[in-house]
Amino acid sequence: MFFVYILQSLTSKNFYIGQTANLEKRLFEHNSGRTRSTKAYRPWKIVYTEEFQTRDEAFHREREIKSYKGGYKFKELQNSERWQSG
């Protein structure tokens, strides 16, 4: 299984979109400062996930969601049942 995930920074409220085969490990990497692009905005929490059978499917969905960032479609994701708040 592969996952597309959206993280939200607990300090800046910024979002980060990525894909991985291991959500727990990847969240640990973000929160421990091992990911340069997210290091300054720690800590992070997972607010959204989608599951896929192949890495290729996850990669394409990640790119699609990244194209939404800040727009109407991204706001629709935030209002979906899969979005975890709090």
Rosetta blueprint (number, residue, H / E / L):
1 M L
2 F E
3 F E
4 V E
5 Y E
6 I E
7 L E
8 Q E
9 S E
10 L L
11 T L
12 S L
13 K L
14 N L
15 F E
16 Y E
17 I E
18 G E
19 Q E
20 T E
21 A L
22 N L
23 L H
24 E H
25 K H
26 R H
27 L H
28 F H
29 E H
30 H H
31 N H
32 S L
33 G L
34 R L
35 T L
36 R L
37 S L
38 T L
39 K H
40 A H
41 Y H
42 R L
43 P L
44 W E
45 K E
46 I E
47 V E
48 Y E
49 T E
50 E E
51 E E
52 F E
53 Q L
54 T L
55 R H
56 D H
57 E H
58 A H
59 F H
60 H H
61 R H
62 E H
63 R H
64 E H
65 I H
66 K H
67 S H
68 Y H
69 K L
70 G L
71 G L
72 Y H
73 K H
74 F H
75 K H
76 E H
77 L H
78 Q H
79 N L
80 S L
81 E L
82 R L
83 W L
84 Q L
85 S L
86 G L
